[in-house]
Amino acid sequence: MGDIVKFVPKEKRKQMAADSETDKQAEKLDNFLNLDVHTEMLLALTKLKRRGILIERNINSRMVLVNKMTDDELFTRINRSRGQQWDRYPSFYAAVHEELDRRGLIPRKGNRTE
């Protein structure tokens, strides 16, 4: 009986509803590979490899984790990643790229549909 009910202000409710809608849209997009993000990631990983930070041995050890992931999980990892994550975990993201390539999920230049 003595419980105090805390009401959420109107602006906060609107923001929460907008965030929920954004999450739903993001989930729909995670079923496909965002090629813009993928290209940015490859450029960042190439720079790291030239500096000697990205080591093939580490990529192979990350492949054990990546092999167990579904296609949608791989797409989600790429689509929701950004530069700071690529710099922090380069071998993991290189392994994700290699697995996508191995599964044939990366469209080639001639195979893209517009």
Secondary structure as UniProt FT lines:
FT   HELIX           10..29
FT   TURN            30..31
FT   HELIX           35..50
FT   TURN            51..52
FT   HELIX           56..67
FT   HELIX           71..79
FT   HELIX           83..88
FT   HELIX           90..102
FT   TURN            103..104
FT   HELIX           109..111
//
